[in-house]
Amino acid sequence: MICTSIQERPELKLVSHRRKVALIGKPVPAIEGLVVTTGLSPLIECSVVTDDPGLISAFVERWHRETSTFHLPVGELTITLYDVSSLLHLPISGALHNFEALSVDETIFLLIELLEVSGEEARAETVRARGAYVHLSWVREIYEMRCQA
């Protein structure tokens, strides 16, 4: 008896935030200057848009998280930090850092300190976002208010 186990994967949902980011508009000069000094300014214009779920599904199926590689018919392929640097035109310098997830209280503290919102606003947004997160639309509203001010 041959027993095969087909692991069902949930339907792949392709999401692009390109239009949402475009709605924010060009950063004000002070903010744009800060982004330029970090060396991350190429990311402002960087976005990959594909309407081919089959292509994305093929890559998802061949990705092995344990080894961070793609297993393709031509062999094993690893995407290196150099590849990312070349494709996104980002300078790679310094040591790699692995960030730990923030708690809701830490998130609220950072929102108050960095976005200068009230504690009530910060807590309401984390409740609305269901955790140590915020919605892009909320950040956009704050950004627009700061630009107008």
CNS distance restraints for C-alpha pairs under 8 A (distance, minus, plus):
assign (resid  12 and name CA) (resid  53 and name CA) 7.31 0.50 0.50
assign (resid  12 and name CA) (resid  57 and name CA) 6.99 0.50 0.50
assign (resid  14 and name CA) (resid  53 and name CA) 7.04 0.50 0.50
assign (resid  16 and name CA) (resid  48 and name CA) 7.94 0.50 0.50
assign (resid  16 and name CA) (resid  49 and name CA) 6.79 0.50 0.50
assign (resid  17 and name CA) (resid  21 and name CA) 6.09 0.50 0.50
assign (resid  18 and name CA) (resid  22 and name CA) 6.08 0.50 0.50
assign (resid  18 and name CA) (resid  47 and name CA) 6.42 0.50 0.50
assign (resid  19 and name CA) (resid  23 and name CA) 6.21 0.50 0.50
assign (resid  20 and name CA) (resid  24 and name CA) 6.84 0.50 0.50
assign (resid  21 and name CA) (resid  25 and name CA) 7.24 0.50 0.50
assign (resid  22 and name CA) (resid  26 and name CA) 8.00 0.50 0.50
assign (resid  24 and name CA) (resid 140 and name CA) 6.20 0.50 0.50
assign (resid  24 and name CA) (resid 144 and name CA) 7.96 0.50 0.50
assign (resid  27 and name CA) (resid  31 and name CA) 5.87 0.50 0.50
assign (resid  27 and name CA) (resid  32 and name CA) 5.36 0.50 0.50
assign (resid  28 and name CA) (resid  32 and name CA) 6.03 0.50 0.50
assign (resid  28 and name CA) (resid 147 and name CA) 7.05 0.50 0.50
assign (resid  29 and name CA) (resid  33 and name CA) 5.98 0.50 0.50
assign (resid  30 and name CA) (resid  34 and name CA) 6.56 0.50 0.50
assign (resid  31 and name CA) (resid  35 and name CA) 6.37 0.50 0.50
assign (resid  32 and name CA) (resid  36 and name CA) 6.19 0.50 0.50
assign (resid  32 and name CA) (resid  41 and name CA) 7.98 0.50 0.50
assign (resid  33 and name CA) (resid  37 and name CA) 6.28 0.50 0.50
assign (resid  34 and name CA) (resid  38 and name CA) 6.60 0.50 0.50
assign (resid  35 and name CA) (resid  39 and name CA) 6.74 0.50 0.50
assign (resid  35 and name CA) (resid  40 and name CA) 6.01 0.50 0.50
assign (resid  35 and name CA) (resid  41 and name CA) 5.63 0.50 0.50
assign (resid  36 and name CA) (resid  40 and name CA) 6.29 0.50 0.50
assign (resid  36 and name CA) (resid  41 and name CA) 5.14 0.50 0.50
assign (resid  39 and name CA) (resid  90 and name CA) 6.75 0.50 0.50
assign (resid  39 and name CA) (resid  91 and name CA) 6.51 0.50 0.50
assign (resid  40 and name CA) (resid  44 and name CA) 7.66 0.50 0.50
assign (resid  40 and name CA) (resid  90 and name CA) 6.39 0.50 0.50
assign (resid  40 and name CA) (resid  91 and name CA) 7.99 0.50 0.50
assign (resid  41 and name CA) (resid  45 and name CA) 7.87 0.50 0.50
assign (resid  42 and name CA) (resid  46 and name CA) 6.33 0.50 0.50
assign (resid  42 and name CA) (resid  88 and name CA) 6.78 0.50 0.50
assign (resid  42 and name CA) (resid  89 and name CA) 6.37 0.50 0.50
assign (resid  42 and name CA) (resid  90 and name CA) 6.74 0.50 0.50
assign (resid  43 and name CA) (resid  47 and name CA) 7.79 0.50 0.50
assign (resid  43 and name CA) (resid  88 and name CA) 7.06 0.50 0.50
assign (resid  46 and name CA) (resid  88 and name CA) 7.05 0.50 0.50
assign (resid  52 and name CA) (resid  56 and name CA) 6.74 0.50 0.50
assign (resid  53 and name CA) (resid  57 and name CA) 5.86 0.50 0.50
assign (resid  54 and name CA) (resid  58 and name CA) 6.08 0.50 0.50
assign (resid  55 and name CA) (resid  59 and name CA) 6.57 0.50 0.50
assign (resid  56 and name CA) (resid  60 and name CA) 6.17 0.50 0.50
assign (resid  57 and name CA) (resid  61 and name CA) 6.03 0.50 0.50
assign (resid  58 and name CA) (resid  62 and name CA) 6.38 0.50 0.50
assign (resid  59 and name CA) (resid  63 and name CA) 6.17 0.50 0.50
assign (resid  59 and name CA) (resid  70 and name CA) 7.31 0.50 0.50
assign (resid  62 and name CA) (resid  70 and name CA) 5.24 0.50 0.50
assign (resid  62 and name CA) (resid  71 and name CA) 5.27 0.50 0.50
assign (resid  62 and name CA) (resid  72 and name CA) 6.64 0.50 0.50
assign (resid  63 and name CA) (resid  68 and name CA) 7.09 0.50 0.50
assign (resid  63 and name CA) (resid  69 and name CA) 5.89 0.50 0.50
assign (resid  63 and name CA) (resid  70 and name CA) 4.54 0.50 0.50
assign (resid  63 and name CA) (resid  71 and name CA) 6.60 0.50 0.50
assign (resid  64 and name CA) (resid  68 and name CA) 5.66 0.50 0.50
assign (resid  64 and name CA) (resid  69 and name CA) 5.49 0.50 0.50
assign (resid  64 and name CA) (resid  70 and name CA) 6.13 0.50 0.50
assign (resid  64 and name CA) (resid  71 and name CA) 7.35 0.50 0.50
assign (resid  65 and name CA) (resid  69 and name CA) 7.05 0.50 0.50
assign (resid  68 and name CA) (resid  78 and name CA) 6.71 0.50 0.50
assign (resid  68 and name CA) (resid  79 and name CA) 7.84 0.50 0.50
assign (resid  69 and name CA) (resid  76 and name CA) 6.60 0.50 0.50
assign (resid  69 and name CA) (resid  77 and name CA) 5.58 0.50 0.50
assign (resid  69 and name CA) (resid  78 and name CA) 4.55 0.50 0.50
assign (resid  69 and name CA) (resid  79 and name CA) 6.90 0.50 0.50
assign (resid  70 and name CA) (resid  76 and name CA) 5.81 0.50 0.50
assign (resid  70 and name CA) (resid  77 and name CA) 5.05 0.50 0.50
assign (resid  70 and name CA) (resid  78 and name CA) 6.26 0.50 0.50
assign (resid  71 and name CA) (resid  75 and name CA) 6.02 0.50 0.50
assign (resid  71 and name CA) (resid  76 and name CA) 4.59 0.50 0.50
assign (resid  71 and name CA) (resid  77 and name CA) 6.29 0.50 0.50
assign (resid  72 and name CA) (resid  76 and name CA) 5.88 0.50 0.50
assign (resid  72 and name CA) (resid  77 and name CA) 7.03 0.50 0.50
assign (resid  79 and name CA) (resid  83 and name CA) 6.04 0.50 0.50
assign (resid  79 and name CA) (resid  84 and name CA) 7.37 0.50 0.50
assign (resid  80 and name CA) (resid  84 and name CA) 6.55 0.50 0.50
assign (resid  81 and name CA) (resid  85 and name CA) 6.14 0.50 0.50
assign (resid  81 and name CA) (resid  92 and name CA) 7.79 0.50 0.50
assign (resid  82 and name CA) (resid  86 and name CA) 6.11 0.50 0.50
assign (resid  82 and name CA) (resid  92 and name CA) 7.88 0.50 0.50
assign (resid  83 and name CA) (resid  87 and name CA) 6.06 0.50 0.50
assign (resid  84 and name CA) (resid  88 and name CA) 5.89 0.50 0.50
assign (resid  84 and name CA) (resid  89 and name CA) 7.83 0.50 0.50
assign (resid  84 and name CA) (resid  90 and name CA) 7.64 0.50 0.50
assign (resid  85 and name CA) (resid  89 and name CA) 5.30 0.50 0.50
assign (resid  85 and name CA) (resid  90 and name CA) 4.78 0.50 0.50
assign (resid  85 and name CA) (resid  91 and name CA) 6.21 0.50 0.50
assign (resid  85 and name CA) (resid  92 and name CA) 6.47 0.50 0.50
assign (resid  86 and name CA) (resid  90 and name CA) 7.05 0.50 0.50
assign (resid 102 and name CA) (resid 106 and name CA) 5.90 0.50 0.50
assign (resid 102 and name CA) (resid 107 and name CA) 6.17 0.50 0.50
assign (resid 102 and name CA) (resid 132 and name CA) 6.42 0.50 0.50
assign (resid 103 and name CA) (resid 107 and name CA) 6.18 0.50 0.50
assign (resid 103 and name CA) (resid 132 and name CA) 5.89 0.50 0.50
assign (resid 104 and name CA) (resid 108 and name CA) 6.14 0.50 0.50
assign (resid 104 and name CA) (resid 126 and name CA) 7.05 0.50 0.50
assign (resid 104 and name CA) (resid 131 and name CA) 6.05 0.50 0.50
assign (resid 104 and name CA) (resid 132 and name CA) 4.43 0.50 0.50
assign (resid 104 and name CA) (resid 133 and name CA) 7.92 0.50 0.50
assign (resid 105 and name CA) (resid 109 and name CA) 6.20 0.50 0.50
assign (resid 105 and name CA) (resid 132 and name CA) 7.94 0.50 0.50
assign (resid 106 and name CA) (resid 110 and name CA) 6.23 0.50 0.50
assign (resid 107 and name CA) (resid 111 and name CA) 6.12 0.50 0.50
assign (resid 107 and name CA) (resid 132 and name CA) 5.71 0.50 0.50
assign (resid 107 and name CA) (resid 133 and name CA) 7.48 0.50 0.50
assign (resid 108 and name CA) (resid 112 and name CA) 6.20 0.50 0.50
assign (resid 108 and name CA) (resid 119 and name CA) 6.92 0.50 0.50
assign (resid 108 and name CA) (resid 122 and name CA) 5.40 0.50 0.50
assign (resid 108 and name CA) (resid 123 and name CA) 6.17 0.50 0.50
assign (resid 108 and name CA) (resid 126 and name CA) 7.55 0.50 0.50
assign (resid 108 and name CA) (resid 132 and name CA) 7.95 0.50 0.50
assign (resid 109 and name CA) (resid 113 and name CA) 6.16 0.50 0.50
assign (resid 109 and name CA) (resid 119 and name CA) 7.90 0.50 0.50
assign (resid 110 and name CA) (resid 114 and name CA) 5.63 0.50 0.50
assign (resid 110 and name CA) (resid 115 and name CA) 7.61 0.50 0.50
assign (resid 111 and name CA) (resid 115 and name CA) 5.18 0.50 0.50
assign (resid 111 and name CA) (resid 116 and name CA) 6.68 0.50 0.50
assign (resid 111 and name CA) (resid 117 and name CA) 6.48 0.50 0.50
assign (resid 111 and name CA) (resid 122 and name CA) 6.14 0.50 0.50
assign (resid 112 and name CA) (resid 116 and name CA) 4.79 0.50 0.50
assign (resid 112 and name CA) (resid 117 and name CA) 4.93 0.50 0.50
assign (resid 112 and name CA) (resid 118 and name CA) 5.95 0.50 0.50
assign (resid 112 and name CA) (resid 119 and name CA) 6.21 0.50 0.50
assign (resid 112 and name CA) (resid 122 and name CA) 6.76 0.50 0.50
assign (resid 113 and name CA) (resid 117 and name CA) 7.73 0.50 0.50
assign (resid 115 and name CA) (resid 142 and name CA) 7.74 0.50 0.50
assign (resid 117 and name CA) (resid 121 and name CA) 6.26 0.50 0.50
assign (resid 117 and name CA) (resid 122 and name CA) 6.48 0.50 0.50
assign (resid 118 and name CA) (resid 122 and name CA) 6.25 0.50 0.50
assign (resid 119 and name CA) (resid 123 and name CA) 6.04 0.50 0.50
assign (resid 120 and name CA) (resid 124 and name CA) 6.02 0.50 0.50
assign (resid 121 and name CA) (resid 125 and name CA) 6.21 0.50 0.50
assign (resid 122 and name CA) (resid 126 and name CA) 6.36 0.50 0.50
assign (resid 123 and name CA) (resid 127 and name CA) 6.22 0.50 0.50
assign (resid 124 and name CA) (resid 128 and name CA) 6.12 0.50 0.50
assign (resid 125 and name CA) (resid 129 and name CA) 5.98 0.50 0.50
assign (resid 125 and name CA) (resid 133 and name CA) 7.92 0.50 0.50
assign (resid 125 and name CA) (resid 134 and name CA) 6.09 0.50 0.50
assign (resid 125 and name CA) (resid 135 and name CA) 7.70 0.50 0.50
assign (resid 125 and name CA) (resid 138 and name CA) 7.83 0.50 0.50
assign (resid 126 and name CA) (resid 130 and name CA) 5.83 0.50 0.50
assign (resid 126 and name CA) (resid 131 and name CA) 5.36 0.50 0.50
assign (resid 126 and name CA) (resid 132 and name CA) 5.86 0.50 0.50
assign (resid 126 and name CA) (resid 133 and name CA) 5.75 0.50 0.50
assign (resid 126 and name CA) (resid 134 and name CA) 6.02 0.50 0.50
assign (resid 127 and name CA) (resid 131 and name CA) 6.29 0.50 0.50
assign (resid 129 and name CA) (resid 133 and name CA) 5.67 0.50 0.50
assign (resid 129 and name CA) (resid 134 and name CA) 5.56 0.50 0.50
assign (resid 129 and name CA) (resid 135 and name CA) 6.40 0.50 0.50
assign (resid 134 and name CA) (resid 138 and name CA) 6.97 0.50 0.50
assign (resid 134 and name CA) (resid 139 and name CA) 7.40 0.50 0.50
assign (resid 135 and name CA) (resid 139 and name CA) 6.64 0.50 0.50
assign (resid 136 and name CA) (resid 140 and name CA) 6.10 0.50 0.50
assign (resid 137 and name CA) (resid 141 and name CA) 6.24 0.50 0.50
assign (resid 138 and name CA) (resid 142 and name CA) 6.45 0.50 0.50
assign (resid 139 and name CA) (resid 143 and name CA) 6.06 0.50 0.50
assign (resid 140 and name CA) (resid 144 and name CA) 6.05 0.50 0.50
assign (resid 141 and name CA) (resid 145 and name CA) 6.20 0.50 0.50
assign (resid 142 and name CA) (resid 146 and name CA) 6.17 0.50 0.50
assign (resid 143 and name CA) (resid 147 and name CA) 6.16 0.50 0.50
assign (resid 144 and name CA) (resid 148 and name CA) 6.20 0.50 0.50
assign (resid 145 and name CA) (resid 149 and name CA) 6.18 0.50 0.50
